[in-house]
Amino acid sequence: MRLLHLEKRPFHRLRFLNAGKRGATETQQLPFLRGVVDTLPDGVDALVLTSDLQGVVRDWAGTSQLLGIALLNELQTLTAHGLLSPLARTGAVLAGDFYSGPGADQRGASGDVWPVWSAFASACAWVAGVQGNHDQYSRDIDDLPNAWLLDVEEIALGGLRIAGIGGVVGDPTKTARRSEEDYLAAAELVLAHSPDLLILHQAPQGGAGQRGWAALTAALRECPVPLTVCGHVHWEQPLFRLSPDQTVLNVDKRVIVLTASPHLHKSAAHTSSTA
């Protein structure tokens, strides 16, 4: 699954509250971008990619809702207006860190993200993702029949081979963290199977201003993956191309909606009708 194009300007934004410095709360906007890939998994018309939604949205009564759940509601609204494909035919890719305290006033808060996963699983065709270093689960993701929390493993959905590694490089005594040696061993293991899509929370190092871990970038160069999705640190420019056929998308605090190229669909349909 190769990325052919990514729009630079958001087609939609969602306002939310995010933890600022010294216990302050800031109002920010979550951008929605469109991208085009050469092919999609069978059974879906779109993929929604996102991570690091560590904020809340408050309703008219002042009740806080996790940003991930508010995002799903917003996607349903956009679908109802014909701006997106039906969620029942959309796959969701969650690259970790979906918790915020209800006051959105504590940076790096950790907590239960089961409600976010459950909400996406109830609406979407399937959900695949990894654990962020601030994610906790009050229930087993395996309880959701169409959701897969991946960690050094691979699944096939609609013919698309998806692999994932959860957590980040750090103190292995802490939640969702691995030593550099263990993380590289995990990366080597999943990359050896040549997945079509790799989901990470840890970001590789990209170009200028695209912070990440250089050793992970080197591992990706040695075993190319068509599309890698990551989060953990924010890139102002979400796209980094390792090669013409190998792309990294950083989805930290953004939503990217991928659809297949209409031109390729028409070509395939023409080939099928004349075969």
Kinemage of the C-alpha trace (Angstrom):
@kinemage 1
@onewidth
@group {chain A} dominant
@subgroup {mainchain}
@vectorlist {calphas} color= white
{ca met a 1} P 0.000 0.000 0.000
{ca arg a 2} L 1.947 2.992 -1.303
{ca leu a 3} L 1.074 6.599 -0.516
{ca leu a 4} L 0.613 8.507 -3.768
{ca his a 5} L -0.451 11.907 -2.464
{ca leu a 6} L -1.110 13.784 0.775
{ca glu a 7} L -2.973 17.068 0.798
{ca lys a 8} L -1.242 19.873 2.660
{ca arg a 9} L -4.348 21.807 3.679
{ca pro a 10} L -6.841 20.307 6.150
{ca phe a 11} L -10.368 19.734 4.890
{ca his a 12} L -11.746 19.956 8.431
{ca arg a 13} L -10.708 20.845 11.992
{ca leu a 14} L -11.990 19.908 15.433
{ca arg a 15} L -11.453 22.183 18.418
{ca phe a 16} L -10.310 20.553 21.643
{ca leu a 17} L -8.686 21.299 24.986
{ca asn a 18} L -5.107 20.238 25.599
{ca ala a 19} L -2.807 20.419 28.618
{ca gly a 20} L -0.395 23.339 28.440
{ca lys a 21} L 2.518 24.420 30.604
{ca arg a 22} L 2.294 24.705 34.392
{ca gly a 23} L -1.143 23.136 34.630
{ca ala a 24} L -2.724 25.461 32.094
{ca thr a 25} L -5.286 24.357 29.523
{ca glu a 26} L -5.010 25.410 25.885
{ca thr a 27} L -7.502 25.373 23.039
{ca gln a 28} L -6.120 23.678 19.938
{ca gln a 29} L -7.440 22.379 16.637
{ca leu a 30} L -7.170 18.835 15.333
{ca pro a 31} L -6.558 18.910 11.556
{ca phe a 32} L -8.074 16.376 9.145
{ca leu a 33} L -6.050 15.645 5.993
{ca arg a 34} L -6.813 13.537 2.935
{ca gly a 35} L -4.369 11.180 1.292
{ca val a 36} L -4.437 8.791 -1.643
{ca val a 37} L -2.914 5.307 -1.774
{ca asp a 38} L -2.566 2.892 -4.648
{ca thr a 39} L -4.691 0.212 -2.995
{ca leu a 40} L -6.791 -0.475 0.090
{ca pro a 41} L -7.605 -3.667 1.971
{ca asp a 42} L -10.564 -5.626 0.654
{ca gly a 43} L -13.837 -4.673 2.303
{ca val a 44} L -13.036 -1.044 3.114
{ca asp a 45} L -13.286 2.204 1.179
{ca ala a 46} L -11.042 4.257 3.458
{ca leu a 47} L -8.586 4.153 6.332
{ca val a 48} L -8.503 6.646 9.210
{ca leu a 49} L -5.096 7.115 10.842
{ca thr a 50} L -4.477 9.010 14.083
{ca ser a 51} L -2.514 9.106 17.335
{ca asp a 52} L -1.666 11.191 20.402
{ca leu a 53} L -5.156 12.560 20.952
{ca gln a 54} L -4.297 13.626 24.500
{ca gly a 55} L -7.086 16.124 24.929
{ca val a 56} L -10.780 16.492 25.659
{ca val a 57} L -13.846 18.099 24.133
{ca arg a 58} L -16.443 19.601 26.458
{ca asp a 59} L -20.141 19.600 25.652
{ca trp a 60} L -22.597 22.403 26.377
{ca ala a 61} L -23.002 21.132 29.954
{ca gly a 62} L -19.240 21.193 30.569
{ca thr a 63} L -18.836 17.410 30.568
{ca ser a 64} L -15.436 16.293 29.257
{ca gln a 65} L -15.144 13.652 26.568
{ca leu a 66} L -11.888 12.063 25.461
{ca leu a 67} L -10.751 13.561 22.173
{ca gly a 68} L -10.656 10.122 20.542
{ca ile a 69} L -14.352 9.609 21.236
{ca ala a 70} L -15.169 13.141 20.109
{ca leu a 71} L -13.236 12.406 16.918
{ca leu a 72} L -15.358 9.357 16.202
{ca asn a 73} L -18.516 11.431 16.682
{ca glu a 74} L -17.103 14.035 14.294
{ca leu a 75} L -16.317 11.353 11.716
{ca gln a 76} L -19.915 10.151 11.956
{ca thr a 77} L -21.141 13.698 11.346
{ca leu a 78} L -18.875 14.099 8.318
{ca thr a 79} L -20.109 10.763 7.007
{ca ala a 80} L -23.730 11.852 7.430
{ca his a 81} L -22.952 14.922 5.298
{ca gly a 82} L -21.415 12.766 2.570
{ca leu a 83} L -17.874 14.020 3.156
{ca leu a 84} L -16.466 10.625 4.144
{ca ser a 85} L -17.109 6.988 3.339
{ca pro a 86} L -19.396 5.092 5.741
{ca leu a 87} L -17.510 4.111 8.872
{ca ala a 88} L -18.797 0.560 8.513
{ca arg a 89} L -16.523 0.394 5.448
{ca thr a 90} L -13.608 2.223 7.058
{ca gly a 91} L -10.630 0.723 8.857
{ca ala a 92} L -9.100 2.597 11.794
{ca val a 93} L -5.381 2.709 12.566
{ca leu a 94} L -4.623 3.909 16.108
{ca ala a 95} L -0.950 4.621 16.786
{ca gly a 96} L -1.175 5.140 20.540
{ca asp a 97} L -1.679 7.715 23.328
{ca phe a 98} L -5.396 8.454 23.574
{ca tyr a 99} L -5.749 9.494 27.212
{ca ser a 100} L -6.202 12.872 28.841
{ca gly a 101} L -7.261 13.850 32.315
{ca pro a 102} L -10.822 15.258 32.324
{ca gly a 103} L -9.516 18.755 33.000
{ca ala a 104} L -6.925 18.634 30.198
{ca asp a 105} L -4.535 20.277 32.637
{ca gln a 106} L -1.841 17.641 33.181
{ca arg a 107} L 0.757 16.903 30.544
{ca gly a 108} L 1.706 13.269 30.122
{ca ala a 109} L -1.270 11.901 32.042
{ca ser a 110} L -1.789 8.142 31.729
{ca gly a 111} L -5.101 6.346 31.906
{ca asp a 112} L -7.747 4.100 30.400
{ca val a 113} L -8.134 4.250 26.614
{ca trp a 114} L -10.464 1.262 26.343
{ca pro a 115} L -13.444 3.602 25.675
{ca val a 116} L -11.692 5.022 22.608
{ca trp a 117} L -10.893 1.608 21.173
{ca ser a 118} L -14.396 0.366 21.949
{ca ala a 119} L -15.999 3.363 20.248
{ca phe a 120} L -13.977 2.896 17.060
{ca ala a 121} L -14.580 -0.857 17.055
{ca ser a 122} L -18.341 -0.351 17.364
{ca ala a 123} L -18.461 1.963 14.349
{ca cys a 124} L -15.658 0.888 12.007
{ca ala a 125} L -15.062 -2.226 9.944
{ca trp a 126} L -11.990 -2.977 12.043
{ca val a 127} L -9.404 -1.345 14.267
{ca ala a 128} L -5.673 -2.078 14.350
{ca gly a 129} L -3.162 -0.252 16.473
{ca val a 130} L -0.484 -0.191 19.121
{ca gln a 131} L -0.107 0.898 22.726
{ca gly a 132} L 1.226 4.358 23.465
{ca asn a 133} L 3.404 4.954 26.503
{ca his a 134} L 0.501 6.699 28.295
{ca asp a 135} L -2.170 4.119 27.410
{ca gln a 136} L -3.795 1.801 29.935
{ca tyr a 137} L -6.654 -0.647 29.388
{ca ser a 138} L -9.439 -1.451 31.827
{ca arg a 139} L -10.435 -4.393 29.633
{ca asp a 140} L -8.672 -6.633 27.172
{ca ile a 141} L -8.743 -5.327 23.601
{ca asp a 142} L -9.214 -8.962 22.564
{ca asp a 143} L -12.750 -8.630 23.950
{ca leu a 144} L -13.507 -6.551 20.849
{ca pro a 145} L -14.072 -8.984 17.959
{ca asn a 146} L -12.836 -6.605 15.256
{ca ala a 147} L -9.916 -4.933 17.058
{ca trp a 148} L -6.250 -5.904 17.187
{ca leu a 149} L -3.715 -4.388 19.581
{ca leu a 150} L -0.410 -5.345 17.994
{ca asp a 151} L 2.953 -5.727 19.666
{ca val a 152} L 5.689 -7.437 17.684
{ca glu a 153} L 3.096 -9.316 15.666
{ca glu a 154} L 1.320 -9.234 12.335
{ca ile a 155} L -2.216 -9.763 11.096
{ca ala a 156} L -3.810 -9.816 7.655
{ca leu a 157} L -6.958 -7.758 7.124
{ca gly a 158} L -8.549 -7.741 3.702
{ca gly a 159} L -5.321 -8.980 2.171
{ca leu a 160} L -3.248 -6.229 3.815
{ca arg a 161} L -0.451 -7.429 6.085
{ca ile a 162} L -0.298 -5.132 9.113
{ca ala a 163} L 2.441 -5.286 11.755
{ca gly a 164} L 2.854 -3.237 14.901
{ca ile a 165} L 5.229 -2.453 17.748
{ca gly a 166} L 3.862 -0.754 20.840
{ca gly a 167} L 5.536 1.674 23.190
{ca val a 168} L 8.735 3.671 22.884
{ca val a 169} L 12.426 3.433 23.651
{ca gly a 170} L 13.029 4.105 27.331
{ca asp a 171} L 13.311 2.621 30.798
{ca pro a 172} L 11.990 -0.959 30.407
{ca thr a 173} L 10.757 -0.974 34.003
{ca lys a 174} L 8.107 1.564 32.979
{ca thr a 175} L 4.908 0.863 31.051
{ca ala a 176} L 5.212 0.424 27.280
{ca arg a 177} L 8.937 1.096 27.103
{ca arg a 178} L 11.792 -1.005 25.756
{ca ser a 179} L 15.547 -0.719 25.821
{ca glu a 180} L 17.138 0.304 22.526
{ca glu a 181} L 18.466 -3.223 22.056
{ca asp a 182} L 15.082 -4.850 22.661
{ca tyr a 183} L 13.251 -2.389 20.429
{ca leu a 184} L 15.630 -2.947 17.532
{ca ala a 185} L 15.278 -6.714 17.982
{ca ala a 186} L 11.493 -6.320 17.848
{ca ala a 187} L 11.766 -4.168 14.732
{ca glu a 188} L 14.018 -6.701 13.045
{ca leu a 189} L 11.516 -9.449 13.817
{ca val a 190} L 8.477 -7.709 12.317
{ca leu a 191} L 10.361 -6.226 9.362
{ca ala a 192} L 11.622 -9.676 8.384
{ca his a 193} L 8.024 -10.535 7.416
{ca ser a 194} L 7.788 -7.577 4.984
{ca pro a 195} L 4.464 -6.088 6.137
{ca asp a 196} L 2.486 -3.774 3.874
{ca leu a 197} L 1.684 -1.422 6.755
{ca leu a 198} L 3.725 -0.913 9.928
{ca ile a 199} L 2.137 0.802 12.946
{ca leu a 200} L 4.482 2.293 15.538
{ca his a 201} L 4.111 4.646 18.461
{ca gln a 202} L 7.823 5.435 18.494
{ca ala a 203} L 8.744 7.769 15.647
{ca pro a 204} L 11.771 7.189 13.451
{ca gln a 205} L 13.886 10.215 12.653
{ca gly a 206} L 12.732 11.941 9.499
{ca gly a 207} L 14.064 15.028 7.778
{ca ala a 208} L 14.694 18.502 9.166
{ca gly a 209} L 12.354 19.208 12.092
{ca gln a 210} L 11.039 15.631 12.148
{ca arg a 211} L 12.292 14.369 15.504
{ca gly a 212} L 12.669 10.677 16.183
{ca trp a 213} L 15.070 7.808 16.632
{ca ala a 214} L 17.747 7.499 13.947
{ca ala a 215} L 18.424 3.806 14.621
{ca leu a 216} L 14.805 3.014 13.771
{ca thr a 217} L 15.120 4.947 10.521
{ca ala a 218} L 18.166 2.867 9.642
{ca ala a 219} L 16.244 -0.340 10.346
{ca leu a 220} L 13.434 0.797 8.052
{ca arg a 221} L 15.907 1.550 5.277
{ca glu a 222} L 17.325 -1.968 5.506
{ca cys a 223} L 13.898 -3.661 5.337
{ca pro a 224} L 11.585 -1.344 3.396
{ca val a 225} L 7.895 -1.107 4.297
{ca pro a 226} L 5.588 0.722 1.850
{ca leu a 227} L 3.818 2.682 4.602
{ca thr a 228} L 4.814 3.261 8.231
{ca val a 229} L 2.479 5.135 10.603
{ca cys a 230} L 3.881 6.631 13.812
{ca gly a 231} L 3.232 9.165 16.556
{ca his a 232} L 4.760 10.062 19.958
{ca val a 233} L 6.386 13.305 18.754
{ca his a 234} L 4.747 15.912 16.558
{ca trp a 235} L 6.031 16.728 13.094
{ca glu a 236} L 4.800 19.958 11.544
{ca gln a 237} L 5.223 18.232 8.189
{ca pro a 238} L 3.681 14.760 8.595
{ca leu a 239} L 5.248 13.132 5.543
{ca phe a 240} L 8.748 11.690 5.214
{ca arg a 241} L 9.788 9.625 2.214
{ca leu a 242} L 12.604 7.169 2.759
{ca ser a 243} L 12.381 6.307 -0.944
{ca pro a 244} L 9.809 6.749 -3.735
{ca asp a 245} L 8.088 3.551 -2.563
{ca gln a 246} L 8.571 3.914 1.195
{ca thr a 247} L 6.740 6.533 3.265
{ca val a 248} L 6.505 7.422 6.949
{ca leu a 249} L 3.368 9.261 8.106
{ca asn a 250} L 3.404 10.963 11.492
{ca val a 251} L -0.178 11.201 12.772
{ca asp a 252} L 0.552 12.810 16.158
{ca lys a 253} L -2.388 15.155 16.892
{ca arg a 254} L -3.805 14.852 13.391
{ca val a 255} L -6.241 12.718 11.430
{ca ile a 256} L -5.368 11.369 7.995
{ca val a 257} L -8.061 9.796 5.833
{ca leu a 258} L -6.704 7.553 3.082
{ca thr a 259} L -8.687 6.508 0.031
{ca ala a 260} L -7.632 4.620 -3.079
{ca ser a 261} L -6.819 6.423 -6.289
{ca pro a 262} L -9.994 6.691 -8.437
{ca his a 263} L -7.821 6.488 -11.544
{ca leu a 264} L -6.396 3.145 -10.452
{ca his a 265} L -9.886 1.894 -9.610
{ca lys a 266} L -11.101 2.838 -13.102
{ca ser a 267} L -8.115 1.134 -14.686
{ca ala a 268} L -8.750 -2.017 -12.673
{ca ala a 269} L -12.438 -1.985 -13.575
{ca his a 270} L -11.608 -1.548 -17.264
{ca thr a 271} L -9.112 -4.398 -17.136
{ca ser a 272} L -11.672 -6.609 -15.403
{ca ser a 273} L -14.417 -5.824 -17.917
{ca thr a 274} L -12.203 -6.524 -20.922
{ca ala a 275} L -10.410 -9.590 -19.588
